[in-house]
Amino acid sequence: MKKENKQEYALLVNDLEKQFVKKKMKNYEKAIKVEAKHKRQTQQEMNELQRDMKYQVNEEKADTESKIAMKKDAIQSSDESIQLYEDEQKSLQEKLQKLNEKQQDLAMK
């Protein structure tokens, strides 16, 4: 294989990798938005349950407290998922930066 063909091939592969990384980053961005929306919705439901508690008798309060605890767990789970997605995005951003550096290096050969 000629040197120019190897360089063209390496640039093409690098470009395909960059496209793949960018697509994954967009998917994580979408996942973060969905998770944040779910978290807000769960928070609102929990707030409603807490407001309703002052009008409930003790038997009802126990059930409502259980529901509130489940909502808190769901919110914590959403927070953890969002953090994971953000960490993955940072990693992909670093990967994209390295691919850009590689592209510059290949273009200079």
Gaussian input, Z-matrix of N, CA and C with variables (Angstrom, degrees):
# hf/3-21g

backbone

0 1
 N
 C     1     B1
 C     2     B2     1     A1
 N     3     B3     2     A2     1     D1
 C     4     B4     3     A3     2     D2
 C     5     B5     4     A4     3     D3
 N     6     B6     5     A5     4     D4
 C     7     B7     6     A6     5     D5
 C     8     B8     7     A7     6     D6
 N     9     B9     8     A8     7     D7
 C    10    B10     9     A9     8     D8
 C    11    B11    10    A10     9     D9
 N    12    B12    11    A11    10    D10
 C    13    B13    12    A12    11    D11
 C    14    B14    13    A13    12    D12
 N    15    B15    14    A14    13    D13
 C    16    B16    15    A15    14    D14
 C    17    B17    16    A16    15    D15
 N    18    B18    17    A17    16    D16
 C    19    B19    18    A18    17    D17
 C    20    B20    19    A19    18    D18
 N    21    B21    20    A20    19    D19
 C    22    B22    21    A21    20    D20
 C    23    B23    22    A22    21    D21
 N    24    B24    23    A23    22    D22
 C    25    B25    24    A24    23    D23
 C    26    B26    25    A25    24    D24
 N    27    B27    26    A26    25    D25
 C    28    B28    27    A27    26    D26
 C    29    B29    28    A28    27    D27
 N    30    B30    29    A29    28    D28
 C    31    B31    30    A30    29    D29
 C    32    B32    31    A31    30    D30
 N    33    B33    32    A32    31    D31
 C    34    B34    33    A33    32    D32
 C    35    B35    34    A34    33    D33
 N    36    B36    35    A35    34    D34
 C    37    B37    36    A36    35    D35
 C    38    B38    37    A37    36    D36
 N    39    B39    38    A38    37    D37
 C    40    B40    39    A39    38    D38
 C    41    B41    40    A40    39    D39
 N    42    B42    41    A41    40    D40
 C    43    B43    42    A42    41    D41
 C    44    B44    43    A43    42    D42
 N    45    B45    44    A44    43    D43
 C    46    B46    45    A45    44    D44
 C    47    B47    46    A46    45    D45
 N    48    B48    47    A47    46    D46
 C    49    B49    48    A48    47    D47
 C    50    B50    49    A49    48    D48
 N    51    B51    50    A50    49    D49
 C    52    B52    51    A51    50    D50
 C    53    B53    52    A52    51    D51
 N    54    B54    53    A53    52    D52
 C    55    B55    54    A54    53    D53
 C    56    B56    55    A55    54    D54
 N    57    B57    56    A56    55    D55
 C    58    B58    57    A57    56    D56
 C    59    B59    58    A58    57    D57
 N    60    B60    59    A59    58    D58
 C    61    B61    60    A60    59    D59
 C    62    B62    61    A61    60    D60
 N    63    B63    62    A62    61    D61
 C    64    B64    63    A63    62    D62
 C    65    B65    64    A64    63    D63
 N    66    B66    65    A65    64    D64
 C    67    B67    66    A66    65    D65
 C    68    B68    67    A67    66    D66
 N    69    B69    68    A68    67    D67
 C    70    B70    69    A69    68    D68
 C    71    B71    70    A70    69    D69
 N    72    B72    71    A71    70    D70
 C    73    B73    72    A72    71    D71
 C    74    B74    73    A73    72    D72
 N    75    B75    74    A74    73    D73
 C    76    B76    75    A75    74    D74
 C    77    B77    76    A76    75    D75
 N    78    B78    77    A77    76    D76
 C    79    B79    78    A78    77    D77
 C    80    B80    79    A79    78    D78
 N    81    B81    80    A80    79    D79
 C    82    B82    81    A81    80    D80
 C    83    B83    82    A82    81    D81
 N    84    B84    83    A83    82    D82
 C    85    B85    84    A84    83    D83
 C    86    B86    85    A85    84    D84
 N    87    B87    86    A86    85    D85
 C    88    B88    87    A87    86    D86
 C    89    B89    88    A88    87    D87
 N    90    B90    89    A89    88    D88
 C    91    B91    90    A90    89    D89
 C    92    B92    91    A91    90    D90
 N    93    B93    92    A92    91    D91
 C    94    B94    93    A93    92    D92
 C    95    B95    94    A94    93    D93
 N    96    B96    95    A95    94    D94
 C    97    B97    96    A96    95    D95
 C    98    B98    97    A97    96    D96
 N    99    B99    98    A98    97    D97
 C   100   B100    99    A99    98    D98
 C   101   B101   100   A100    99    D99
 N   102   B102   101   A101   100   D100
 C   103   B103   102   A102   101   D101
 C   104   B104   103   A103   102   D102
 N   105   B105   104   A104   103   D103
 C   106   B106   105   A105   104   D104
 C   107   B107   106   A106   105   D105
 N   108   B108   107   A107   106   D106
 C   109   B109   108   A108   107   D107
 C   110   B110   109   A109   108   D108
 N   111   B111   110   A110   109   D109
 C   112   B112   111   A111   110   D110
 C   113   B113   112   A112   111   D111
 N   114   B114   113   A113   112   D112
 C   115   B115   114   A114   113   D113
 C   116   B116   115   A115   114   D114
 N   117   B117   116   A116   115   D115
 C   118   B118   117   A117   116   D116
 C   119   B119   118   A118   117   D117
 N   120   B120   119   A119   118   D118
 C   121   B121   120   A120   119   D119
 C   122   B122   121   A121   120   D120
 N   123   B123   122   A122   121   D121
 C   124   B124   123   A123   122   D122
 C   125   B125   124   A124   123   D123
 N   126   B126   125   A125   124   D124
 C   127   B127   126   A126   125   D125
 C   128   B128   127   A127   126   D126
 N   129   B129   128   A128   127   D127
 C   130   B130   129   A129   128   D128
 C   131   B131   130   A130   129   D129
 N   132   B132   131   A131   130   D130
 C   133   B133   132   A132   131   D131
 C   134   B134   133   A133   132   D132
 N   135   B135   134   A134   133   D133
 C   136   B136   135   A135   134   D134
 C   137   B137   136   A136   135   D135
 N   138   B138   137   A137   136   D136
 C   139   B139   138   A138   137   D137
 C   140   B140   139   A139   138   D138
 N   141   B141   140   A140   139   D139
 C   142   B142   141   A141   140   D140
 C   143   B143   142   A142   141   D141
 N   144   B144   143   A143   142   D142
 C   145   B145   144   A144   143   D143
 C   146   B146   145   A145   144   D144
 N   147   B147   146   A146   145   D145
 C   148   B148   147   A147   146   D146
 C   149   B149   148   A148   147   D147
 N   150   B150   149   A149   148   D148
 C   151   B151   150   A150   149   D149
 C   152   B152   151   A151   150   D150
 N   153   B153   152   A152   151   D151
 C   154   B154   153   A153   152   D152
 C   155   B155   154   A154   153   D153
 N   156   B156   155   A155   154   D154
 C   157   B157   156   A156   155   D155
 C   158   B158   157   A157   156   D156
 N   159   B159   158   A158   157   D157
 C   160   B160   159   A159   158   D158
 C   161   B161   160   A160   159   D159
 N   162   B162   161   A161   160   D160
 C   163   B163   162   A162   161   D161
 C   164   B164   163   A163   162   D162
 N   165   B165   164   A164   163   D163
 C   166   B166   165   A165   164   D164
 C   167   B167   166   A166   165   D165
 N   168   B168   167   A167   166   D166
 C   169   B169   168   A168   167   D167
 C   170   B170   169   A169   168   D168
 N   171   B171   170   A170   169   D169
 C   172   B172   171   A171   170   D170
 C   173   B173   172   A172   171   D171
 N   174   B174   173   A173   172   D172
 C   175   B175   174   A174   173   D173
 C   176   B176   175   A175   174   D174
 N   177   B177   176   A176   175   D175
 C   178   B178   177   A177   176   D176
 C   179   B179   178   A178   177   D177
 N   180   B180   179   A179   178   D178
 C   181   B181   180   A180   179   D179
 C   182   B182   181   A181   180   D180
 N   183   B183   182   A182   181   D181
 C   184   B184   183   A183   182   D182
 C   185   B185   184   A184   183   D183
 N   186   B186   185   A185   184   D184
 C   187   B187   186   A186   185   D185
 C   188   B188   187   A187   186   D186
 N   189   B189   188   A188   187   D187
 C   190   B190   189   A189   188   D188
 C   191   B191   190   A190   189   D189
 N   192   B192   191   A191   190   D190
 C   193   B193   192   A192   191   D191
 C   194   B194   193   A193   192   D192
 N   195   B195   194   A194   193   D193
 C   196   B196   195   A195   194   D194
 C   197   B197   196   A196   195   D195
 N   198   B198   197   A197   196   D196
 C   199   B199   198   A198   197   D197
 C   200   B200   199   A199   198   D198
 N   201   B201   200   A200   199   D199
 C   202   B202   201   A201   200   D200
 C   203   B203   202   A202   201   D201
 N   204   B204   203   A203   202   D202
 C   205   B205   204   A204   203   D203
 C   206   B206   205   A205   204   D204
 N   207   B207   206   A206   205   D205
 C   208   B208   207   A207   206   D206
 C   209   B209   208   A208   207   D207
 N   210   B210   209   A209   208   D208
 C   211   B211   210   A210   209   D209
 C   212   B212   211   A211   210   D210
 N   213   B213   212   A212   211   D211
 C   214   B214   213   A213   212   D212
 C   215   B215   214   A214   213   D213
 N   216   B216   215   A215   214   D214
 C   217   B217   216   A216   215   D215
 C   218   B218   217   A217   216   D216
 N   219   B219   218   A218   217   D217
 C   220   B220   219   A219   218   D218
 C   221   B221   220   A220   219   D219
 N   222   B222   221   A221   220   D220
 C   223   B223   222   A222   221   D221
 C   224   B224   223   A223   222   D222
 N   225   B225   224   A224   223   D223
 C   226   B226   225   A225   224   D224
 C   227   B227   226   A226   225   D225
 N   228   B228   227   A227   226   D226
 C   229   B229   228   A228   227   D227
 C   230   B230   229   A229   228   D228
 N   231   B231   230   A230   229   D229
 C   232   B232   231   A231   230   D230
 C   233   B233   232   A232   231   D231
 N   234   B234   233   A233   232   D232
 C   235   B235   234   A234   233   D233
 C   236   B236   235   A235   234   D234
 N   237   B237   236   A236   235   D235
 C   238   B238   237   A237   236   D236
 C   239   B239   238   A238   237   D237
 N   240   B240   239   A239   238   D238
 C   241   B241   240   A240   239   D239
 C   242   B242   241   A241   240   D240
 N   243   B243   242   A242   241   D241
 C   244   B244   243   A243   242   D242
 C   245   B245   244   A244   243   D243
 N   246   B246   245   A245   244   D244
 C   247   B247   246   A246   245   D245
 C   248   B248   247   A247   246   D246
 N   249   B249   248   A248   247   D247
 C   250   B250   249   A249   248   D248
 C   251   B251   250   A250   249   D249
 N   252   B252   251   A251   250   D250
 C   253   B253   252   A252   251   D251
 C   254   B254   253   A253   252   D252
 N   255   B255   254   A254   253   D253
 C   256   B256   255   A255   254   D254
 C   257   B257   256   A256   255   D255
 N   258   B258   257   A257   256   D256
 C   259   B259   258   A258   257   D257
 C   260   B260   259   A259   258   D258
 N   261   B261   260   A260   259   D259
 C   262   B262   261   A261   260   D260
 C   263   B263   262   A262   261   D261
 N   264   B264   263   A263   262   D262
 C   265   B265   264   A264   263   D263
 C   266   B266   265   A265   264   D264
 N   267   B267   266   A266   265   D265
 C   268   B268   267   A267   266   D266
 C   269   B269   268   A268   267   D267
 N   270   B270   269   A269   268   D268
 C   271   B271   270   A270   269   D269
 C   272   B272   271   A271   270   D270
 N   273   B273   272   A272   271   D271
 C   274   B274   273   A273   272   D272
 C   275   B275   274   A274   273   D273
 N   276   B276   275   A275   274   D274
 C   277   B277   276   A276   275   D275
 C   278   B278   277   A277   276   D276
 N   279   B279   278   A278   277   D277
 C   280   B280   279   A279   278   D278
 C   281   B281   280   A280   279   D279
 N   282   B282   281   A281   280   D280
 C   283   B283   282   A282   281   D281
 C   284   B284   283   A283   282   D282
 N   285   B285   284   A284   283   D283
 C   286   B286   285   A285   284   D284
 C   287   B287   286   A286   285   D285
 N   288   B288   287   A287   286   D286
 C   289   B289   288   A288   287   D287
 C   290   B290   289   A289   288   D288
 N   291   B291   290   A290   289   D289
 C   292   B292   291   A291   290   D290
 C   293   B293   292   A292   291   D291
 N   294   B294   293   A293   292   D292
 C   295   B295   294   A294   293   D293
 C   296   B296   295   A295   294   D294
 N   297   B297   296   A296   295   D295
 C   298   B298   297   A297   296   D296
 C   299   B299   298   A298   297   D297
 N   300   B300   299   A299   298   D298
 C   301   B301   300   A300   299   D299
 C   302   B302   301   A301   300   D300
 N   303   B303   302   A302   301   D301
 C   304   B304   303   A303   302   D302
 C   305   B305   304   A304   303   D303
 N   306   B306   305   A305   304   D304
 C   307   B307   306   A306   305   D305
 C   308   B308   307   A307   306   D306
 N   309   B309   308   A308   307   D307
 C   310   B310   309   A309   308   D308
 C   311   B311   310   A310   309   D309
 N   312   B312   311   A311   310   D310
 C   313   B313   312   A312   311   D311
 C   314   B314   313   A313   312   D312
 N   315   B315   314   A314   313   D313
 C   316   B316   315   A315   314   D314
 C   317   B317   316   A316   315   D315
 N   318   B318   317   A317   316   D316
 C   319   B319   318   A318   317   D317
 C   320   B320   319   A319   318   D318
 N   321   B321   320   A320   319   D319
 C   322   B322   321   A321   320   D320
 C   323   B323   322   A322   321   D321
 N   324   B324   323   A323   322   D322
 C   325   B325   324   A324   323   D323
 C   326   B326   325   A325   324   D324

   B1=1.4440
   B2=1.5298
   B3=1.2884
   B4=1.4602
   B5=1.5171
   B6=1.3094
   B7=1.4608
   B8=1.5286
   B9=1.3564
   B10=1.4692
   B11=1.5225
   B12=1.3301
   B13=1.4592
   B14=1.5263
   B15=1.3313
   B16=1.4656
   B17=1.5224
   B18=1.3313
   B19=1.4600
   B20=1.5339
   B21=1.3273
   B22=1.4652
   B23=1.5285
   B24=1.3288
   B25=1.4685
   B26=1.5249
   B27=1.3188
   B28=1.4651
   B29=1.5293
   B30=1.3318
   B31=1.4775
   B32=1.5281
   B33=1.3272
   B34=1.4646
   B35=1.5300
   B36=1.3294
   B37=1.4682
   B38=1.5284
   B39=1.3148
   B40=1.4683
   B41=1.5336
   B42=1.3264
   B43=1.4688
   B44=1.5265
   B45=1.3250
   B46=1.4718
   B47=1.5313
   B48=1.3258
   B49=1.4707
   B50=1.5240
   B51=1.3200
   B52=1.4683
   B53=1.5320
   B54=1.3171
   B55=1.4689
   B56=1.5246
   B57=1.3363
   B58=1.4621
   B59=1.5265
   B60=1.3378
   B61=1.4677
   B62=1.5283
   B63=1.3225
   B64=1.4727
   B65=1.5254
   B66=1.3287
   B67=1.4723
   B68=1.5217
   B69=1.3328
   B70=1.4640
   B71=1.5259
   B72=1.3264
   B73=1.4659
   B74=1.5312
   B75=1.3235
   B76=1.4729
   B77=1.5298
   B78=1.3305
   B79=1.4613
   B80=1.5248
   B81=1.3394
   B82=1.4680
   B83=1.5238
   B84=1.3324
   B85=1.4722
   B86=1.5285
   B87=1.3280
   B88=1.4664
   B89=1.5259
   B90=1.3182
   B91=1.4693
   B92=1.5319
   B93=1.3169
   B94=1.4681
   B95=1.5248
   B96=1.3256
   B97=1.4676
   B98=1.5268
   B99=1.3200
   B100=1.4695
   B101=1.5313
   B102=1.3206
   B103=1.4701
   B104=1.5256
   B105=1.3222
   B106=1.4637
   B107=1.5283
   B108=1.3260
   B109=1.4634
   B110=1.5323
   B111=1.3129
   B112=1.4684
   B113=1.5277
   B114=1.3167
   B115=1.4627
   B116=1.5303
   B117=1.3407
   B118=1.4763
   B119=1.5263
   B120=1.3218
   B121=1.4671
   B122=1.5302
   B123=1.3106
   B124=1.4659
   B125=1.5261
   B126=1.3419
   B127=1.4656
   B128=1.5298
   B129=1.3162
   B130=1.4684
   B131=1.5246
   B132=1.3216
   B133=1.4655
   B134=1.5265
   B135=1.3213
   B136=1.4583
   B137=1.5302
   B138=1.3201
   B139=1.4690
   B140=1.5240
   B141=1.3157
   B142=1.4700
   B143=1.5290
   B144=1.3217
   B145=1.4696
   B146=1.5284
   B147=1.3260
   B148=1.4650
   B149=1.5381
   B150=1.3159
   B151=1.4785
   B152=1.5185
   B153=1.3342
   B154=1.4650
   B155=1.5224
   B156=1.3235
   B157=1.4677
   B158=1.5256
   B159=1.3270
   B160=1.4684
   B161=1.5286
   B162=1.3131
   B163=1.4686
   B164=1.5275
   B165=1.3187
   B166=1.4642
   B167=1.5322
   B168=1.3390
   B169=1.4647
   B170=1.5328
   B171=1.3239
   B172=1.4686
   B173=1.5225
   B174=1.3386
   B175=1.4698
   B176=1.5316
   B177=1.3180
   B178=1.4667
   B179=1.5322
   B180=1.3075
   B181=1.4681
   B182=1.5286
   B183=1.3099
   B184=1.4632
   B185=1.5306
   B186=1.3192
   B187=1.4667
   B188=1.5298
   B189=1.3211
   B190=1.4658
   B191=1.5264
   B192=1.3345
   B193=1.4669
   B194=1.5263
   B195=1.3176
   B196=1.4607
   B197=1.5341
   B198=1.3281
   B199=1.4751
   B200=1.5254
   B201=1.3298
   B202=1.4646
   B203=1.5265
   B204=1.3209
   B205=1.4693
   B206=1.5306
   B207=1.3228
   B208=1.4683
   B209=1.5277
   B210=1.3292
   B211=1.4684
   B212=1.5345
   B213=1.3442
   B214=1.4615
   B215=1.5245
   B216=1.3270
   B217=1.4674
   B218=1.5315
   B219=1.3350
   B220=1.4719
   B221=1.5300
   B222=1.3252
   B223=1.4715
   B224=1.5277
   B225=1.3169
   B226=1.4727
   B227=1.5287
   B228=1.3099
   B229=1.4636
   B230=1.5330
   B231=1.3382
   B232=1.4650
   B233=1.5191
   B234=1.3284
   B235=1.4680
   B236=1.5265
   B237=1.3271
   B238=1.4645
   B239=1.5329
   B240=1.3202
   B241=1.4661
   B242=1.5231
   B243=1.3330
   B244=1.4607
   B245=1.5262
   B246=1.3297
   B247=1.4668
   B248=1.5274
   B249=1.3219
   B250=1.4655
   B251=1.5290
   B252=1.3367
   B253=1.4604
   B254=1.5303
   B255=1.3347
   B256=1.4654
   B257=1.5231
   B258=1.3338
   B259=1.4684
   B260=1.5327
   B261=1.3260
   B262=1.4636
   B263=1.5302
   B264=1.3269
   B265=1.4669
   B266=1.5338
   B267=1.3200
   B268=1.4720
   B269=1.5253
   B270=1.3153
   B271=1.4581
   B272=1.5293
   B273=1.3211
   B274=1.4698
   B275=1.5287
   B276=1.3163
   B277=1.4616
   B278=1.5324
   B279=1.3273
   B280=1.4740
   B281=1.5312
   B282=1.3306
   B283=1.4701
   B284=1.5273
   B285=1.3285
   B286=1.4609
   B287=1.5313
   B288=1.2994
   B289=1.4658
   B290=1.5273
   B291=1.3240
   B292=1.4711
   B293=1.5332
   B294=1.3235
   B295=1.4655
   B296=1.5316
   B297=1.3273
   B298=1.4659
   B299=1.5236
   B300=1.3344
   B301=1.4667
   B302=1.5267
   B303=1.3299
   B304=1.4645
   B305=1.5284
   B306=1.3275
   B307=1.4678
   B308=1.5297
   B309=1.3207
   B310=1.4676
   B311=1.5317
   B312=1.3421
   B313=1.4559
   B314=1.5318
   B315=1.3276
   B316=1.4642
   B317=1.5242
   B318=1.3126
   B319=1.4477
   B320=1.5274
   B321=1.3248
   B322=1.4738
   B323=1.5270
   B324=1.3233
   B325=1.4761
   B326=1.5213
   A1=109.04
   A2=115.81
   A3=120.03
   A4=110.47
   A5=114.85
   A6=120.67
   A7=111.20
   A8=116.90
   A9=120.81
   A10=111.40
   A11=116.39
   A12=120.16
   A13=111.31
   A14=116.22
   A15=120.20
   A16=110.37
   A17=115.28
   A18=120.09
   A19=110.45
   A20=116.96
   A21=120.99
   A22=110.57
   A23=115.13
   A24=119.99
   A25=110.57
   A26=117.49
   A27=121.48
   A28=110.86
   A29=116.26
   A30=119.70
   A31=111.00
   A32=116.40
   A33=120.56
   A34=111.13
   A35=116.37
   A36=121.00
   A37=109.95
   A38=115.89
   A39=120.87
   A40=110.43
   A41=116.12
   A42=120.61
   A43=111.00
   A44=116.37
   A45=120.18
   A46=110.65
   A47=116.44
   A48=120.54
   A49=110.42
   A50=116.37
   A51=120.60
   A52=110.82
   A53=116.24
   A54=120.03
   A55=111.28
   A56=115.56
   A57=120.79
   A58=111.07
   A59=116.80
   A60=121.51
   A61=110.25
   A62=117.00
   A63=120.58
   A64=111.04
   A65=116.17
   A66=119.97
   A67=110.65
   A68=116.55
   A69=120.00
   A70=110.69
   A71=116.71
   A72=120.52
   A73=110.65
   A74=116.49
   A75=120.41
   A76=110.30
   A77=116.38
   A78=119.83
   A79=111.35
   A80=116.94
   A81=120.00
   A82=110.88
   A83=116.65
   A84=120.24
   A85=110.03
   A86=116.30
   A87=120.56
   A88=110.64
   A89=116.09
   A90=120.47
   A91=110.88
   A92=116.83
   A93=120.52
   A94=110.09
   A95=117.24
   A96=120.88
   A97=110.92
   A98=116.47
   A99=120.74
   A100=110.38
   A101=115.86
   A102=120.40
   A103=111.22
   A104=117.18
   A105=120.91
   A106=110.55
   A107=116.84
   A108=121.13
   A109=109.68
   A110=116.16
   A111=121.20
   A112=110.14
   A113=116.61
   A114=121.31
   A115=110.62
   A116=116.57
   A117=120.62
   A118=111.36
   A119=115.50
   A120=120.74
   A121=110.14
   A122=117.48
   A123=122.15
   A124=110.38
   A125=116.62
   A126=121.38
   A127=110.31
   A128=117.01
   A129=120.85
   A130=110.97
   A131=116.37
   A132=120.11
   A133=110.37
   A134=116.48
   A135=120.69
   A136=110.43
   A137=116.71
   A138=120.26
   A139=111.79
   A140=116.29
   A141=120.46
   A142=110.79
   A143=115.99
   A144=120.04
   A145=110.46
   A146=115.94
   A147=119.26
   A148=111.25
   A149=116.92
   A150=120.21
   A151=111.40
   A152=116.05
   A153=120.57
   A154=112.86
   A155=116.93
   A156=120.92
   A157=113.33
   A158=117.57
   A159=118.40
   A160=112.23
   A161=117.62
   A162=121.67
   A163=112.21
   A164=116.30
   A165=119.73
   A166=111.15
   A167=113.75
   A168=119.73
   A169=107.92
   A170=116.59
   A171=121.02
   A172=113.81
   A173=117.56
   A174=119.96
   A175=110.38
   A176=115.68
   A177=119.48
   A178=111.02
   A179=115.84
   A180=120.24
   A181=111.59
   A182=117.02
   A183=120.84
   A184=110.15
   A185=116.41
   A186=121.21
   A187=110.24
   A188=115.70
   A189=120.24
   A190=111.08
   A191=116.89
   A192=119.76
   A193=111.13
   A194=116.51
   A195=121.06
   A196=110.45
   A197=116.37
   A198=120.38
   A199=111.14
   A200=116.32
   A201=120.64
   A202=110.18
   A203=117.14
   A204=121.01
   A205=110.31
   A206=116.64
   A207=120.31
   A208=110.58
   A209=116.74
   A210=120.75
   A211=110.30
   A212=116.60
   A213=120.26
   A214=110.74
   A215=116.30
   A216=120.59
   A217=111.12
   A218=115.61
   A219=119.89
   A220=110.54
   A221=116.71
   A222=120.76
   A223=109.99
   A224=116.58
   A225=120.58
   A226=110.26
   A227=116.12
   A228=120.81
   A229=110.58
   A230=116.45
   A231=120.61
   A232=110.41
   A233=116.90
   A234=120.84
   A235=110.81
   A236=116.08
   A237=120.49
   A238=111.00
   A239=116.51
   A240=120.04
   A241=110.77
   A242=116.13
   A243=120.39
   A244=110.04
   A245=116.65
   A246=120.44
   A247=110.57
   A248=116.41
   A249=121.03
   A250=110.65
   A251=116.68
   A252=120.77
   A253=110.95
   A254=116.79
   A255=120.22
   A256=111.14
   A257=116.34
   A258=120.21
   A259=110.69
   A260=116.00
   A261=120.40
   A262=110.19
   A263=116.09
   A264=119.99
   A265=110.80
   A266=116.77
   A267=120.32
   A268=110.13
   A269=116.19
   A270=120.85
   A271=110.72
   A272=116.13
   A273=120.29
   A274=110.91
   A275=116.98
   A276=120.54
   A277=109.91
   A278=115.91
   A279=120.44
   A280=110.23
   A281=116.51
   A282=121.43
   A283=110.06
   A284=116.32
   A285=121.10
   A286=110.41
   A287=116.63
   A288=120.98
   A289=110.52
   A290=116.49
   A291=120.92
   A292=111.08
   A293=116.01
   A294=119.69
   A295=110.58
   A296=116.92
   A297=119.90
   A298=110.84
   A299=116.47
   A300=120.85
   A301=109.94
   A302=115.75
   A303=120.29
   A304=110.23
   A305=115.78
   A306=120.41
   A307=110.54
   A308=116.23
   A309=119.59
   A310=111.15
   A311=115.69
   A312=119.86
   A313=111.17
   A314=116.65
   A315=120.20
   A316=111.00
   A317=116.52
   A318=120.51
   A319=111.55
   A320=117.15
   A321=121.46
   A322=112.98
   A323=116.75
   A324=120.04
   A325=111.18
   D1=134.09
   D2=179.78
   D3=-68.73
   D4=156.29
   D5=-179.76
   D6=-59.02
   D7=-41.40
   D8=-179.50
   D9=-65.22
   D10=-39.01
   D11=178.98
   D12=-66.77
   D13=-40.09
   D14=177.13
   D15=-61.75
   D16=-42.10
   D17=-179.84
   D18=-64.92
   D19=-44.89
   D20=178.79
   D21=-61.36
   D22=-43.13
   D23=179.36
   D24=-63.61
   D25=-44.87
   D26=179.60
   D27=-62.66
   D28=-39.75
   D29=177.63
   D30=-65.81
   D31=-39.67
   D32=178.67
   D33=-63.67
   D34=-46.79
   D35=178.75
   D36=-60.76
   D37=-43.67
   D38=179.45
   D39=-60.59
   D40=-42.52
   D41=179.92
   D42=-64.68
   D43=-40.54
   D44=178.19
   D45=-63.85
   D46=-40.23
   D47=177.24
   D48=-62.14
   D49=-42.45
   D50=179.51
   D51=-62.18
   D52=-43.38
   D53=178.27
   D54=-60.58
   D55=-42.64
   D56=179.17
   D57=-62.35
   D58=-44.76
   D59=179.99
   D60=-63.18
   D61=-43.36
   D62=179.90
   D63=-62.65
   D64=-39.18
   D65=178.89
   D66=-65.12
   D67=-42.69
   D68=178.02
   D69=-62.60
   D70=-39.29
   D71=179.24
   D72=-62.72
   D73=-41.37
   D74=178.06
   D75=-63.88
   D76=-40.11
   D77=179.28
   D78=-63.62
   D79=-40.33
   D80=176.84
   D81=-65.35
   D82=-37.13
   D83=178.15
   D84=-62.00
   D85=-43.10
   D86=177.44
   D87=-62.93
   D88=-43.56
   D89=-179.49
   D90=-62.52
   D91=-39.12
   D92=178.19
   D93=-63.34
   D94=-43.10
   D95=179.77
   D96=-62.88
   D97=-43.96
   D98=179.60
   D99=-62.91
   D100=-45.03
   D101=-178.98
   D102=-66.02
   D103=-39.12
   D104=178.77
   D105=-65.57
   D106=-38.98
   D107=177.75
   D108=-64.69
   D109=-43.61
   D110=178.64
   D111=-61.86
   D112=-41.14
   D113=179.54
   D114=-62.76
   D115=-46.43
   D116=179.15
   D117=-60.10
   D118=-43.20
   D119=179.87
   D120=-63.16
   D121=-44.78
   D122=179.44
   D123=-63.84
   D124=-39.83
   D125=178.16
   D126=-61.98
   D127=-42.56
   D128=178.47
   D129=-63.42
   D130=-42.79
   D131=178.68
   D132=-62.53
   D133=-41.27
   D134=179.27
   D135=-64.69
   D136=-41.95
   D137=178.31
   D138=-61.63
   D139=-40.36
   D140=177.48
   D141=-62.95
   D142=-43.23
   D143=178.32
   D144=-60.97
   D145=-42.51
   D146=-179.81
   D147=-64.64
   D148=-39.55
   D149=177.76
   D150=-65.60
   D151=-39.55
   D152=-178.80
   D153=-67.64
   D154=-25.08
   D155=-175.10
   D156=-58.73
   D157=-33.77
   D158=-176.10
   D159=-69.73
   D160=-11.88
   D161=178.58
   D162=-105.86
   D163=11.72
   D164=-176.00
   D165=-108.22
   D166=154.64
   D167=172.92
   D168=-83.09
   D169=167.90
   D170=-172.51
   D171=-55.45
   D172=-40.75
   D173=-179.22
   D174=-62.16
   D175=-40.15
   D176=179.44
   D177=-69.90
   D178=-36.55
   D179=-178.24
   D180=-61.45
   D181=-39.50
   D182=179.89
   D183=-61.30
   D184=-43.31
   D185=178.47
   D186=-64.82
   D187=-43.02
   D188=-179.22
   D189=-66.27
   D190=-39.79
   D191=177.68
   D192=-61.42
   D193=-37.47
   D194=176.51
   D195=-63.54
   D196=-43.43
   D197=178.32
   D198=-64.04
   D199=-39.25
   D200=178.95
   D201=-64.02
   D202=-41.89
   D203=178.56
   D204=-61.35
   D205=-39.95
   D206=177.98
   D207=-65.06
   D208=-39.32
   D209=178.36
   D210=-64.71
   D211=-40.94
   D212=178.49
   D213=-62.19
   D214=-40.92
   D215=176.83
   D216=-62.16
   D217=-41.12
   D218=179.68
   D219=-65.50
   D220=-38.62
   D221=178.46
   D222=-65.59
   D223=-42.95
   D224=178.48
   D225=-62.58
   D226=-41.24
   D227=178.21
   D228=-62.00
   D229=-41.28
   D230=177.61
   D231=-63.02
   D232=-43.24
   D233=178.43
   D234=-58.90
   D235=-43.72
   D236=-179.80
   D237=-65.24
   D238=-40.46
   D239=178.91
   D240=-64.69
   D241=-44.21
   D242=179.21
   D243=-60.35
   D244=-43.63
   D245=179.91
   D246=-62.26
   D247=-42.24
   D248=178.62
   D249=-61.52
   D250=-45.82
   D251=-179.90
   D252=-63.72
   D253=-39.85
   D254=178.66
   D255=-65.54
   D256=-39.74
   D257=177.16
   D258=-62.87
   D259=-41.88
   D260=178.55
   D261=-63.53
   D262=-40.06
   D263=178.43
   D264=-61.86
   D265=-42.78
   D266=178.91
   D267=-61.15
   D268=-42.96
   D269=178.77
   D270=-62.11
   D271=-42.41
   D272=179.26
   D273=-67.86
   D274=-34.50
   D275=177.61
   D276=-63.51
   D277=-41.94
   D278=176.31
   D279=-62.79
   D280=-42.88
   D281=178.80
   D282=-60.21
   D283=-43.28
   D284=179.56
   D285=-63.07
   D286=-41.05
   D287=178.02
   D288=-61.41
   D289=-43.53
   D290=178.73
   D291=-64.41
   D292=-38.67
   D293=178.74
   D294=-66.79
   D295=-36.88
   D296=176.39
   D297=-64.53
   D298=-40.96
   D299=177.11
   D300=-62.98
   D301=-42.76
   D302=179.95
   D303=-62.55
   D304=-40.57
   D305=179.42
   D306=-61.69
   D307=-43.19
   D308=178.19
   D309=-62.90
   D310=-43.04
   D311=179.33
   D312=-62.66
   D313=-42.43
   D314=-179.87
   D315=-65.97
   D316=-38.18
   D317=-178.01
   D318=-67.84
   D319=-25.82
   D320=-178.87
   D321=-82.58
   D322=-15.89
   D323=-177.64
   D324=-69.22

